[in-house]
Amino acid sequence: MTYRNSLLERSRNFALENDEPVVLDYLQLRNRQCFDAWQQRRAEYALNAAIQAARNKSQTERPVA
């Protein structure tokens, strides 16, 4: 069996085993986009909080001259 034929057979098997993905309606799409944006803001907030905490810690540990 050639490489091309093996790829065709694999893709045929995959298509038979997996249904076609469900198309999202507008409301589901917007909900997913809003959820993704919320997760992004949450990650950015956590990163900024960690950076600020590190800055505060480094400033409090400096010796006073």
C-alpha positions as CSV (number, residue, x, y, z in Angstrom):
1,M,0.0,0.0,0.0
2,T,1.4,3.4,-0.9
3,Y,1.7,6.2,1.5
4,R,-1.1,8.1,-0.4
5,N,-3.5,5.2,-0.1
6,S,-2.7,4.7,3.6
7,L,-3.5,8.4,4.2
8,L,-6.8,8.1,2.3
9,E,-7.7,5.0,4.3
10,R,-6.9,6.7,7.6
11,S,-8.9,9.8,6.7
12,R,-11.8,7.6,5.6
13,N,-11.7,5.7,8.9
14,F,-11.6,9.0,10.8
15,A,-14.6,10.3,8.9
16,L,-16.6,7.2,9.6
17,E,-15.8,7.2,13.3
18,N,-16.2,10.9,14.0
19,D,-19.4,12.8,13.2
20,E,-19.3,16.1,11.5
21,P,-18.8,18.9,14.0
22,V,-21.9,20.8,15.1
23,V,-22.1,24.3,13.7
24,L,-22.5,26.8,16.5
25,D,-25.4,29.2,16.3
26,Y,-24.8,32.9,16.9
27,L,-25.7,32.8,20.6
28,Q,-23.4,29.8,21.3
29,L,-20.6,31.5,19.3
30,R,-21.0,34.8,21.3
31,N,-21.1,32.9,24.6
32,R,-17.9,31.0,23.7
33,Q,-16.2,34.3,22.6
34,C,-17.2,36.0,25.9
35,F,-16.0,33.0,27.9
36,D,-12.6,33.0,26.1
37,A,-12.3,36.8,26.6
38,W,-13.1,36.3,30.3
39,Q,-10.5,33.6,30.7
40,Q,-7.9,35.9,28.9
41,R,-8.7,38.8,31.3
42,R,-8.5,36.5,34.3
43,A,-5.1,35.2,33.2
44,E,-3.8,38.7,32.6
45,Y,-5.1,39.8,36.0
46,A,-3.3,36.9,37.7
47,L,-0.1,37.7,35.9
48,N,-0.3,41.4,36.7
49,A,-1.0,40.6,40.4
50,A,2.0,38.3,40.5
51,I,4.2,41.0,38.9
52,Q,3.0,43.6,41.3
53,A,3.5,41.3,44.3
54,A,7.0,40.6,43.2
55,R,7.7,44.4,42.8
56,N,6.3,45.1,46.3
57,K,8.4,42.3,47.8
58,S,11.6,43.5,46.1
59,Q,11.0,47.1,47.2
60,T,10.4,46.1,50.8
61,E,13.5,44.0,51.0
62,R,15.9,46.8,49.8
63,P,18.3,47.9,52.5
64,V,17.9,51.5,53.6
65,A,21.1,53.5,53.1
